[in-house]
Amino acid sequence: MCKNYIAPLLQNEAALQNRWKQFVEEEIQEQCQHGAEQLKSYRKIATTRYQEEKASNPSKYAKINLVTFGFSNCVNNQGYHADSEKVFKDSQKLNKTLFGKSLTMMCEEP
């Protein structure tokens, strides 16, 4: 799971840099859903930041970005996330069964 972010760390510097550049481009492309104007603005910001980080300490920033944002976000997206609407409805049923009232009925309005 999500090994495409970790594998370059175990390879060489070139693999690390290539995956980092690819990751930055993937992040830019994700912004397409917000429209062309936002994409253009985000591309400029992301590209400038990438160039600055690459100029100062490319290995450090590549590792930080791939692990912190790439790997962590990938793992978080792989996990199970309960539907909040279903959880709320089920908790209301449970409260009604246990207490005879739903939670909304038990709370007083201010």
C-alpha atoms as one frame of an Amber mdcrd trajectory, in Angstrom:
protein
   0.000   0.000   0.000   1.382   3.384  -1.034   4.824   1.897  -1.681   5.300
   4.154  -4.715   6.181   6.910  -2.218   8.566   4.813  -0.116  10.382   2.807
  -2.809  12.330   5.826  -4.174  13.670   6.522  -0.657  15.300   3.090  -0.690
  16.750   3.510  -4.172  19.101   6.235  -5.330  18.984  10.031  -5.342  17.846
  10.191  -8.975  14.817   7.982  -8.245  14.001  10.125  -5.222  14.188  13.362
  -7.215  12.127  11.942 -10.096   9.356  10.748  -7.773   9.341  14.089  -5.954
   8.972  15.989  -9.218   6.211  13.592 -10.280   4.470  14.087  -6.911   4.569
  17.888  -7.279   3.050  17.566 -10.761   0.320  15.234  -9.425  -0.545  17.802
  -6.765  -0.771  20.518  -9.413  -3.056  18.362 -11.577  -5.360  17.717  -8.614
  -6.119  21.418  -8.621  -7.815  21.055 -12.043 -11.085  20.425 -10.237 -11.008
  24.027  -8.965 -10.913  25.549 -12.433  -8.346  26.842 -14.879  -7.655  30.108
 -13.069  -6.912  28.373  -9.765  -4.814  25.786 -11.603  -2.697  28.491 -13.195
  -2.177  30.243  -9.855  -1.467  27.011  -7.984   0.955  25.834 -10.680   2.947
  29.042 -10.331   3.071  28.805  -6.530   3.886  25.082  -6.475   6.532  25.353
  -9.176   8.228  28.297  -7.453   8.241  26.477  -4.130   9.587  23.298  -5.753
  12.422  25.251  -7.408  13.312  27.021  -4.132  13.321  23.769  -2.156  15.319
  22.019  -4.872  17.898  24.828  -4.838  18.371  24.785  -1.057  18.412  21.069
  -0.094  16.772  18.808  -2.668  17.287  15.504  -0.870  15.833  16.775   2.408
  12.754  18.354   0.835  12.131  15.395  -1.458  12.100  13.051   1.533   9.937
  15.378   3.627   7.355  15.934   0.878   7.126  12.306  -0.189   6.736  10.973
   3.345   4.718  13.775   4.922   2.338  14.587   2.111   2.569  11.748  -0.394
   2.761   8.661   1.811   0.714  10.002   4.733  -2.132  11.242   2.542  -2.126
   7.981   0.594  -2.374   5.928   3.798  -5.141   8.177   5.157  -7.113   7.763
   1.939  -6.762   3.968   2.110  -8.335   3.749   5.553 -11.984   3.185   6.304
 -13.992   6.329   6.928 -17.439   5.880   8.373 -20.309   7.762   6.771 -21.122
  10.474   9.316 -24.800  10.544   8.337 -25.138   6.798   8.967 -23.244   7.033
  12.262 -25.570   9.824  13.412 -28.708   7.875  12.469 -27.418   4.723  14.171
 -26.516   6.624  17.342 -30.012   8.156  17.369 -31.517   4.640  17.124 -29.274
   3.429  19.941 -30.176   6.380  22.189 -33.866   5.836  21.486 -33.516   2.130
  22.342 -31.526   2.751  25.535 -33.173   5.919  26.818 -36.507   5.994  25.031
 -35.597   9.266  23.336 -33.219  10.311  20.620 -30.317  12.559  21.559 -31.979
  15.526  19.873 -35.101  14.961  21.961 -33.055  14.762  25.183 -31.261  18.073
  24.619 -33.132  21.223  25.528 -33.202  24.184  23.197 -31.496  27.306  24.664
